[in-house]
Amino acid sequence: MVSALYELSNLRFSFGPVEILRIEKLSLGQGQLVAIAGPNGAGKSTLLSVLAGLRRNYAGVCRLKGREVRLSSQKAVARLVSFVPQSLEIAFPFTVEQVVLMGRTPYCDGLFESVEDHQHAERAMLLTDCAALRGRDFRSLSGGEKQRVILAAALAQTPQALLLDEPTTFLDLAHQLRVYDVLKDLARSGLLVVSVTHDLNLARGFADRAILLDGGRLAADGATGEVLQPDNIRAVFQVEAEICRGETGKSWIHYGP
């Protein structure tokens, strides 16, 4: 049984007079990989930033483990939630290992990392295939390498919820699949993993649940195979699509006539 970690009701977020997000009711539970998709400007990244506690001037309810997110300290939220942005620029000459250890910040009481901190960082680097980069200057990495390191830092945080904003944008095909394999395994281990993506086929192949946003509102929510159907894709993206199946029984979405 999936336990609720987030509970949202009548959630609204606006930039000035323009309402960007309106979610009447939504719950997100541990032990599932949730893909959030929708056209540009649909409110995907805004929703993720509210869940991460980065935008607190929302109206309505967004509870994390029963406590309103905007009433919780950033450190308290960070002990439960890791957020992976689309990109991260670091101006100072930190090594990859130092960047990953920054994920342990919510647990640090002093200037030095503990043995436990290093153990979590090592495990995270191995999971994301960046252990061999540990001594490199983060600034010297490619976009894809940086993305893997940022993910490693988030995993070192040992969260109960992992929120990712288009985590495979800069990755080659092999590492896209590797990252989603890791995310699937993390969800199976009990984490809530929420990934914003434009790749509906990656979502269809890995996610347990799909949420489609359109104009800041929920257009569809449910089991991935039921949500990512031609009718919903046409309504939300204004694109024709069909579900194709190969001889092995695996399916994919084909776009266009």
C-alpha positions as CSV (number, residue, x, y, z in Angstrom):
1,M,0.0,0.0,0.0
2,V,1.4,3.4,-1.0
3,S,1.6,5.8,2.0
4,A,0.9,9.5,1.5
5,L,3.9,11.8,1.9
6,Y,2.5,14.9,0.2
7,E,-1.1,16.1,0.4
8,L,-2.2,19.1,-1.7
9,S,-5.6,20.8,-1.8
10,N,-6.7,24.0,-3.5
11,L,-3.1,24.8,-4.1
12,R,-2.6,28.0,-6.1
13,F,0.5,29.9,-7.1
14,S,0.6,33.2,-9.0
15,F,3.1,35.6,-10.5
16,G,1.5,38.9,-9.8
17,P,-2.0,38.8,-11.3
18,V,-1.2,35.7,-13.4
19,E,-2.2,32.4,-11.9
20,I,0.4,29.8,-12.8
21,L,-0.8,26.8,-10.9
22,R,-4.1,25.6,-9.5
23,I,-4.2,22.0,-8.1
24,E,-7.6,21.1,-6.5
25,K,-6.4,17.9,-4.9
26,L,-3.3,15.7,-5.2
27,S,-1.5,13.2,-3.0
28,L,1.9,11.7,-3.6
29,G,3.0,8.5,-1.8
30,Q,6.3,6.8,-1.1
31,G,7.3,3.8,-3.1
32,Q,6.4,5.2,-6.6
33,L,8.1,6.8,-9.5
34,V,5.9,9.6,-10.7
35,A,6.4,11.4,-14.1
36,I,5.1,14.9,-14.5
37,A,4.7,16.0,-18.1
38,G,3.0,18.8,-20.0
39,P,3.7,21.6,-22.5
40,N,6.0,24.5,-21.8
41,G,4.4,26.8,-19.3
42,A,2.1,24.1,-17.9
43,G,3.4,24.7,-14.3
44,K,5.6,21.6,-14.0
45,S,8.7,23.3,-12.6
46,T,6.6,25.6,-10.4
47,L,4.8,22.6,-8.8
48,L,8.2,20.9,-8.2
49,S,9.6,24.0,-6.5
50,V,6.6,24.3,-4.2
51,L,7.0,20.6,-3.2
52,A,10.7,21.3,-2.6
53,G,9.9,24.2,-0.3
54,L,11.6,26.7,-2.6
55,R,8.4,28.7,-3.3
56,R,6.5,29.4,-0.1
57,N,4.2,32.2,-1.2
58,Y,1.5,29.8,-2.4
59,A,-2.1,29.8,-1.4
60,G,-3.9,26.7,-0.2
61,V,-2.5,23.5,1.3
62,C,0.8,21.7,0.6
63,R,1.5,19.3,3.5
64,L,4.7,17.2,3.8
65,K,4.2,14.3,6.3
66,G,1.3,16.2,7.7
67,R,3.1,19.6,8.2
68,E,2.5,22.6,5.9
69,V,5.7,23.1,3.8
70,R,5.7,26.9,4.1
71,L,5.7,26.6,7.9
72,S,8.7,24.2,8.0
73,S,12.3,25.3,8.1
74,Q,14.4,24.8,5.0
75,K,16.6,22.4,6.9
76,A,13.7,20.4,8.1
77,V,12.4,20.1,4.5
78,A,15.9,19.2,3.2
79,R,16.1,16.3,5.6
80,L,13.1,14.8,3.9
81,V,13.3,16.1,0.3
82,S,16.1,16.3,-2.3
83,F,15.7,18.6,-5.3
84,V,17.7,18.2,-8.6
85,P,17.4,21.3,-10.8
86,Q,17.8,21.3,-14.6
87,S,21.3,22.7,-14.2
88,L,23.6,24.0,-11.5
89,E,26.6,26.3,-11.9
90,I,29.2,26.5,-9.2
91,A,31.7,29.3,-9.4
92,F,34.3,28.0,-6.9
93,P,36.9,25.2,-7.6
94,F,35.1,22.4,-5.7
95,T,35.9,18.8,-6.7
96,V,33.2,16.3,-7.6
97,E,33.5,14.6,-4.2
98,Q,33.1,17.9,-2.4
99,V,30.0,18.7,-4.4
100,V,28.5,15.4,-3.6
101,L,29.3,15.8,0.1
102,M,27.4,19.1,0.1
103,G,24.3,16.9,-0.1
104,R,25.0,16.0,3.5
105,T,24.6,19.6,4.7
106,P,21.2,19.1,6.3
107,Y,22.9,16.7,8.7
108,C,26.1,18.5,9.5
109,D,26.6,20.1,12.9
110,G,30.3,20.9,12.5
111,L,32.9,21.8,9.9
112,F,33.9,18.3,9.0
113,E,32.1,15.4,7.4
114,S,31.6,12.2,9.4
115,V,32.4,8.7,8.3
116,E,28.7,8.2,7.6
117,D,28.7,11.3,5.4
118,H,31.5,9.8,3.3
119,Q,29.8,6.4,3.1
120,H,26.6,8.0,1.8
121,A,28.5,10.1,-0.7
122,E,30.5,7.1,-2.0
123,R,27.3,5.0,-2.5
124,A,25.7,7.9,-4.3
125,M,28.7,8.4,-6.7
126,L,28.7,4.7,-7.5
127,L,24.9,4.7,-8.2
128,T,25.3,7.6,-10.6
129,D,28.4,6.4,-12.3
130,C,30.5,9.4,-11.3
131,A,33.0,7.9,-8.7
132,A,35.8,8.0,-11.3
133,L,35.3,11.8,-11.5
134,R,35.7,12.4,-7.7
135,G,38.9,14.4,-8.0
136,R,37.8,16.5,-11.0
137,D,36.9,20.2,-10.7
138,F,33.2,20.3,-11.1
139,R,33.4,23.3,-13.4
140,S,35.4,21.3,-15.9
141,L,32.7,18.6,-16.4
142,S,30.4,18.3,-19.4
143,G,26.7,19.0,-18.9
144,G,25.9,15.4,-18.6
145,E,28.6,14.7,-16.1
146,K,27.5,17.7,-14.0
147,Q,23.9,16.3,-14.0
148,R,25.1,13.0,-12.7
149,V,27.1,14.7,-9.9
150,I,24.1,16.8,-8.9
151,L,22.0,13.7,-8.8
152,A,24.6,12.0,-6.6
153,A,24.6,15.0,-4.2
154,A,20.8,14.6,-4.0
155,L,21.0,10.9,-3.2
156,A,23.7,11.5,-0.6
157,Q,21.1,13.6,1.2
158,T,19.2,10.3,1.9
159,P,15.8,11.8,1.3
160,Q,12.3,10.3,1.5
161,A,11.3,12.2,-1.6
162,L,13.5,12.9,-4.6
163,L,12.3,15.7,-6.9
164,L,14.0,16.0,-10.4
165,D,13.4,18.7,-13.0
166,E,14.2,17.1,-16.4
167,P,17.1,15.0,-15.0
168,T,18.2,13.5,-18.4
169,T,18.3,16.8,-20.4
170,F,22.1,16.7,-20.9
171,L,22.6,12.9,-20.8
172,D,23.5,10.5,-23.6
173,L,21.2,7.6,-24.2
174,A,23.1,5.1,-22.1
175,H,23.1,7.4,-19.1
176,Q,19.4,8.4,-19.6
177,L,18.5,4.7,-19.2
178,R,21.0,4.3,-16.3
179,V,19.5,7.2,-14.4
180,Y,15.9,6.0,-14.9
181,D,17.0,2.5,-13.8
182,V,18.4,4.0,-10.6
183,L,15.2,6.1,-10.1
184,K,13.0,3.0,-10.6
185,D,15.1,1.0,-8.0
186,L,14.9,3.9,-5.5
187,A,11.2,4.0,-5.9
188,R,11.0,0.2,-5.3
189,S,13.1,0.7,-2.2
190,G,10.4,3.0,-0.7
191,L,11.3,6.5,-1.9
192,L,8.9,8.9,-3.6
193,V,10.6,9.9,-6.9
194,V,9.0,12.7,-8.9
195,S,10.5,13.5,-12.3
196,V,9.5,16.3,-14.6
197,T,10.1,15.1,-18.2
198,H,9.4,16.0,-21.8
199,D,10.2,12.4,-22.9
200,L,6.9,10.6,-22.8
201,N,8.5,7.3,-23.9
202,L,11.0,7.4,-20.9
203,A,8.0,8.1,-18.7
204,R,6.0,5.2,-20.3
205,G,8.9,2.8,-19.9
206,F,9.8,3.5,-16.2
207,A,7.2,5.5,-14.3
208,D,4.5,3.9,-12.2
209,R,2.3,7.0,-12.4
210,A,2.0,9.9,-14.8
211,I,0.6,13.3,-14.2
212,L,-0.2,15.6,-17.1
213,L,-0.4,19.3,-16.4
214,D,-2.0,21.8,-18.8
215,G,-2.4,25.5,-18.1
216,G,-1.4,24.9,-14.5
217,R,-4.1,22.4,-13.9
218,L,-4.3,18.6,-13.7
219,A,-5.3,17.3,-17.1
220,A,-4.8,13.6,-16.2
221,D,-3.4,11.5,-13.3
222,G,-3.1,7.8,-13.0
223,A,-1.2,4.7,-14.0
224,T,1.3,5.6,-16.7
225,G,-0.1,3.3,-19.4
226,E,-3.6,4.7,-18.9
227,V,-2.6,8.4,-18.8
228,L,-0.2,8.4,-21.8
229,Q,-2.8,7.5,-24.4
230,P,-3.4,9.2,-27.7
231,D,-6.5,11.1,-26.6
232,N,-4.7,12.7,-23.6
233,I,-1.6,13.5,-25.7
234,R,-3.8,15.1,-28.3
235,A,-5.7,17.2,-25.8
236,V,-2.6,18.4,-23.8
237,F,0.1,18.6,-26.5
238,Q,-2.0,19.1,-29.7
239,V,0.0,16.3,-31.3
240,E,-1.3,13.1,-32.9
241,A,0.1,9.9,-31.4
242,E,-0.4,6.2,-31.5
243,I,0.8,3.4,-29.2
244,C,3.0,0.9,-31.1
245,R,4.0,-2.6,-29.9
246,G,7.0,-4.7,-30.9
247,E,7.3,-8.5,-31.1
248,T,8.5,-8.6,-27.5
249,G,5.3,-6.9,-26.3
250,K,7.0,-3.6,-25.3
251,S,5.2,-0.5,-26.4
252,W,6.2,3.0,-27.3
253,I,4.6,6.3,-28.4
254,H,4.8,7.3,-32.1
255,Y,4.1,10.9,-32.9
256,G,2.7,12.4,-36.0
257,P,0.5,11.0,-38.8
